[in-house]
Structure formats: C-alpha cells, structure tokens
C-alpha cells in the first residue's frame, strides 16, 4: 500500500471530528476559565448543548475510526501498547478527553454556578483535548513517511482543531439565535460574531502558511517526499484547487462585516471553511508516500 | 550469544523466477492479493546514439552522431520479504502488541490480537505486513519459524533454484558476505536495521539513487 486513498475517508472524518471536538471544548473552556460569563454560557442551556455536541463529534469520530478496523470487535485491545505506540496513546487520550467532557456536562446539571471542582475538570479537559490533538499528530510522524514526518503535521492539526472548534461554536450560536429571537445573551453573541470571523481569518491564513512551508520543505527532501508533491501537481490538483477556492470564498465572506451579519452568508462561510478542511485532510492522506518499496 | 536470523540474497544470480514467492504462497496458503515474499525487478538505463571518435567522423550525420546505438540498459532482481529488522517499526507502532519479536529476531503476528488497523502497513518500508480482507487482520512473513523449530529451512530458501537465497545467523552472514542491505528499491537500512545481507549485482544502485525504477510495480 503506497496510497492510503482507498481507506482514507474514515480516518479523515475521525481526525476532523475529534479535532473539532477538542477545539470547541478548548474555546469554550478558555472562556469559562478566563471570562466572567453568564450562567447560560457556562452551565446553562447553551453550554450543555455545546458539550453534548462535543461528545457527539467525539462519538461519531470514534465510530468512523472503529468501523474502519478489520476487526472492530477487538478495538479495546488498542490500549495494550502505551509504552511505545502512539495509536495506543491516542486511544487513551481520546477516552480521557471524552470522560472529562462527560463529567463537566453532568456537573453542569448539578451545579448552576461553576466552582473550583468544575473549573479543575474544565482545565483537565482542555489539557486532555490538547493531548489528544498532539497524540493524533504524533501518530503520523513516521520516520518512513517523509511527507508526514515534520513539524508541519502537528501545526496543521492544532490549527484545524482551533479552526473547526470556532466553526462548531459559531454554528451553534447561529442556530440558537435563529430559533430563539429573545436570546438573552445578545451582547455576548454580538461580541462573538465580531471576534470569531477575525479569528477564523487568522487561522485560515496560518493554515495556508503552514501548508506552503510544508510544500517548500518537502521539495528539498527528495525521494518519497517529492513523489508526494508530484501527486499534488497531477492527480490531486483538482482537490487542491477546490480546497483553495473554498478557503478563498470563505475569507471573502468573513472579511466583509455586512456579510458576517447575515446569518445565511456567515453559515455559508462556515460550511466553506469546513469543506476546505475536509479537502485538506484528504490531501494529507492522499499524498502519503512511504520510503522503500 | 543467541542466534539472530537473517536472509542473504545474492542478486548477481537471481533470475526472477519467483519460485521463492510461489513456495511461500503455497506453504502459507496465502489468498489472492497477499504476497509475503515479492520478487522485485529493477530496471534502468537506455539506448543512446554513439558520438563519433576521430576515425568515424566521416560517417557521422548532420547532428554529429553515428547511426550506432549503445545500451546502458540494465535489470536485476531482488527477492524481498519481511526483513525481521533490528528496530522493527511495525512492532513499535502496533497498538495491540499483535506484532512481536522473538529472541532470535523473528518478527511475527499474533492474529488473535490484531485489530486490522493497518498502521504497521502504513509504517513498514518493506511492505511486509499485508492486510488479508477475508480475515480482517494483518499477515506477514514469519521466517517459517515452525519449520526452523523442526530443523528445516524456510520454504522460500528451499525453493530457490539458483541457490541465491539463504538464511542463517546474521552475524555469520555479515562476516561472510559483508553488510550491504541498502540496494534500490530497498530503503536506507539505517531506518529499521533489516536482518538482511545482499551481494550487489554489477548494475545495482544505492537506495537513494534515481537512475533505476521498479519494472513490475503491479506485482509487488
């Protein structure tokens, strides 16, 4: 197998969904720990919905990964090699992250105001989520796959997590404000709708900057690294162009304040960003080339 | 010191007959699409018009070239299976420890523990672990350790008609034949430390060259 394309899609969805979950929890957790948020946003309806969405993303991502196994019934054995295997560590980190998110969700039902214990759980969840994204990226840092074995891989994975996390939360905001016209936290919503597009623009530019640096670095490495680049220029160029177009259109929509005030246009920008990330992750798997045979 | 098994391949004499491949497939009852031992045909070179020397200049055409062609074409074969590496990346990455290495260096798969994640397949530079879709698990060359334990040879070694495929204690093989293990298309031996010794064909290329290519990609 020199190409992973034939069974890439389950892994594309696993990595993107889990990174979106980690990213959404990161942004929310950061706000809970550092800002004086109203109850609705820390332990109330919006927060619980967000935490449930995070768990759902994690669950669907894990399901996709499990179903791609040849023997899904033995998936629990994947925790057996923590000493050396990053896939084992990823399984542990994913389980830990999910468990902590669930605990925070349960506490939000019991405790309307977050205290020391809840904040500690949120902090642990942030760390577990960051560890999960790092663990996923380390899994791909194989010394026999030069196209993946560089600092650009964890950088791209973390940027994706932050980006898709923002997309998730913004989509949730849009959904809530669409259905609840007397949404009590209008001030926070307006602040979010001002800051989130800026952050999305910065992250998208960072993502493309990282991608460009990776391509430049691989072009100097020869052998299997260059073989992967050739694929990008030939068989995969339409996917690359599609990714670039989706990101560009999203940036246009996000950069113009009148657009970001229109829910449908903002929603379109979010969908385009998500599409760009999906195509980007597909490209990541598609230009896999291993050294040797 | 205990024995550490390795393979020796004399690429000067390999004819690419694939008897080793067939013997392995037969002994292990491998399904279609799964090949634990593969015979790789390496090709390169070309036909080039010869430039005239002084005596031939009168016969040269308008482009200064003689209508005479010289060949630099070459081909050789390498029989490759699992290299039972000293630092096996497959054992390192396996999340279930289905891939294990014995004291004698043989790397084998416990199929009852394998979850078919294909991570080892992604990592191995020798394409040794191969997925069996019918069983949903990874499979690979196990050095015929069942035969070794009975005092016999691996099936591929027994089948080699040209007597260019051998096995034995890796230290003994290296003392006898050298420590070459990095001929193209095999990767840099420093990556995983293959338990392999090769004698180079006269046209053999290093692992990091670009003059040769694999002529039977679809077969391996």
Interface residues (C-beta under 8 A of the other chain):
Chain A: X1 X4 X7 X68 X69 X70 X71 X72 X74 X75 X77 X78 X79 X80 X81 X84 X85 X86 X87 X88 X91 X139 X142 X143 X144 X145 X222 X223 X288 X290 X291 X292 X293
Chain B: X38 X40 X80 X89 X92 X93 X94 X95 X96 X97 X98 X113 X114 X115 X116 X117 X118 X119 X121 X122 X123 X124 X125 X126 X127 X131 X133 X135 X136 X137 X138 X185 X186 X187 X188 X191 X192 X208 X214 X220
